[in-house]
Amino acid sequence: MSESILRSIDVGTGPAARRIAVRIRDGAAPGLFWLGGFKSDMRGTKAEALDRWAGEHGRSCIRFDYSGHGESGGDFVDGTIGRWLEDSIAVFEGFAKGPQVLVGSSMGGWLALLLLQALKERNTTGSVAGLVLIAPAVDFTEELMWKNFSADVKRQIETEGSWQRPSQYSESAYPITGGLIEDGRKHLLLGGLIETGCPVRILQGVQDPDVPWQHAVELSSRLARDDVVLTLVKDGDHRLSRPEDIERLTAAVAEF
């Protein structure tokens, strides 16, 4: 079994320059390309389990931390969907060899779809063999945040530039900035059909308090390709990181 090796890549220029930490496991194609969630990192339960599975099956696996996350440089409050997409493109083009299965969790599900779109536009050599999306929070800055914020929260973001959002996943609150909301509006996908050109597998917990299962159904209806399978886990939460959830994840990846 090969080992996962820590690498890095520099992204951006001037004040926006940051160093992105990447963990790479060599192996056969199609490789696995992990895109984590908002405020999560590549050492999380699902990412580590995916890397172990890749090692056991001789597959390559790439994980990385967005700027302001985990082992990467940059400040989280400067983060936007556009900036994290730029990180994702740089890592894919810098390290991906051969076909890849994009595995996106929560915000990573949105970024996986945006990455696929960007790679098509850039005619990147590396191809995408399929998508596995876990509780995909597509358009979450608008649909799951802004539209549900109270008038007071919206006013604070507009006048003070940010709001500290309490989180059940961390002792400290998450800063939600006006820049995050405004930039998110440049990358919305749910307003029309989404052309992936590859099979898509979606895993969604029905008991998810952050991304309602109806959101995953809406996304499925927007995916133009026929080969889309949505699996609703009746007792599943947002993380979907229990042993039985990990089995569902690796089974979905194994299809490719």
N, C-alpha and C positions, 0 to 999 in steps of 0.2 A: 504494500500500500504506500503510495507517495504521501509526502507531507505537505501541509499547507504552508506556503512561504509568504512572508510579509514583504510587500513592495509599496511603492508610492508613485504618484504622478502629480505634477504641478499643473494647476488649472487657473485661468484668469491672469490678468495683468494689473499692475499698479496696486491701488488699495484693495482691489477685488482678488488679488492673487492668494491662493491657498494651496496647501499640499494635502492630497487625498490619499488616505491609507487604503491599501488593497491587499487582500489575502487570496493567493492563487494556489490551486491544486491542479497539477498536470494530470491529464488523462484523455480518454477517448471522447469523440464527439457523438451525439450532440452534448455540448457542455452545459453546465447550469450557471446561470447568471442571476445572482440574488440582488433584489432591490428592497431594502428595508422600509420600515414605517417612520412616521413623524416622531422624532425624539428617540428612536430606537437605534440599535447599532448591530454590527455584523457578528457580535459575540452572543447574540440572543439565542434562545432555545431552538427556534425553527431554523435559523441560519446554521447553527452548529450541527443540528441533526441532518440537514441537507448536505453539509460538507462531509459528514461521516458516511452518509449513504453513498455519496459520490466516490469516496475512497474505497468503500467495500465493493463497489461495482465497476471500478476502473474508469470512472467518468471524470472529466475536468470540472472544476467548480471555481467561480470567481465571486468573491464577496468584497464589499467596500463600504466605507462610511461616508455619507454626504458631508459636505463642509459644515462645521459646527456640531457634528455628531461624533461620538466615540473617539477613535484614534486620529481622526482627521483634523486639520487646522481650520481656522476661520471661526467666526462668532455666530452662534445660533440665531441671534436677533437679526443678522444680516441675510438670513436664509430666505429664499423664495422658491417657488416651483421652478421658475426659469433657471435659477442658479443651480438647484439640485439636478435639474435635467442636464445642464451643461456638465456637471460632474459625471453623470451617468454616461453621457456620450463619450467623454474623454476616456473613461475607464474601458468602455466597450471597444472603442477604436484602438486603444493602446494595448489591450491585453487579450481580447477575445480572438480565438483561432477556430475557424470553422463554424458550423451551425451551433446556435445556442438556444436553450429553453429559458425564456425570461420568467423568473419566479418573483412576483411582486406581492408584498404584504401591506395591506392598508394603503397608506399614501404611495407605497411602492407599486401598487396595482395601477394607480393613475400614471405614475412615472414610467412604468413598463409600456403602457399604451403610447405615451408621448415619445418614449425612446424609439419604439418601433416606427412611429410616424417620421421621426427625425432621420432615422437610418435610411428609410426609403428615399427621402428627399436628398440625402447626401450621397446616395449610391455607395454606401459603405460595403466593403468586401464581405465582412462577416454577415451571415444570414441568421434569421430567426426561425427555428423549427417549430416553436409553439409557445403558448403563454399559459402559465399556471398562476392564477390570481387568488389571494387569500383575503377575504373581507375587503375587496377593492374599494378604496375611498376616492373614487373618481369625482372630480369637481368638488372635493370636500370643503375647500375654503369658502365657496359660495353656497352650495346646497346644504351642507351639514353644519357650517359655522355661521356665516353672515346672515342667512335667512332665518336662523333660529336665535340669533342674539337679541337681547332686549334693546330697547331704545337707549337705555343708559349705557350699555356696553358699546353700542355703535357710536354713541356720542364721545365716549372716552377714547376710542380708537381714532376717531376723526380729529379730536382736539389735542390729545396727548400723544398720539402716535402708536400706542400699544395698550393692551389689556392683559393682565395676568390671569390666565385661565387655570383653575384648579384641575388636578388630574388624579385619578385613582391609581395611576401607574407610577407616580413619583411623589415624594414628600414635598417637592417644590413645584410651584405653579409654572405653566408654560407661557412664555410671552407670545401673544398673538399681535403681530404688527400690522399697521396699515399697508406697509409694503407687501406683506405676504398676501393680504386680501386683494389688493389692486393687481399685483402680478398674476395671481391665480386666474383672474378674469381674462387674461391673454391666452390661457391654455385650456379653456373649457371644452369638453368633448360631448356632453350629453344632449347638445342641441340638434344633433343629426346622426346619421348612420356612421358607424366606425368600421373602417375597412382594415382588417388585420392581415388577411392573406395567409393565415395559418390557424391550426386548431387552437381552441381556447378552453381551459378547464377552470371553473370558479368554485371555490370552497367558501361557504358563508354560514356563520352561526346564526340561528334564529333568535338566540338570547343575547345577541350583540347589542350593547347599549350605545355604541359609538357609530357604527355603520348599520342601519336597519336593514333587515333582509330584503325589504322592498326595494332598497337602493340597488342591490345586486340583481334583482329581477329587472329593474329599469335598464341597467347596463346591458343585461343579456338581450333585451329587446332592441338595443341599439347596435349590436354586433351583427354585421351583415352576413357573415359566413354561417353556413349550416352547421359546421362541426363545432358547436359550442355546448358544453355540458355544465349545468349549474347544479351543484350538490348542496342542499340545505341540511345543516347539522342541527337537529331539533334542540338539543341541549347544549349547543356550542356557544361560547362567548366570543369576544372580539379577538382574543389572542390565538385561539385554536392551536394551543401548544401542549395539550394533554397527549399521553402516549397514543391514544386512539386517533387523535387529530394528526399527529405526525405520521401515522400509518396511512391515513388518507392522502396526506401531502406527498409522501414518497410513492404511493401507488399512482397518483396523477402524473408525477414526473416520469415514472417508469413507462408510461404509455408512449413516450417519445423515444 
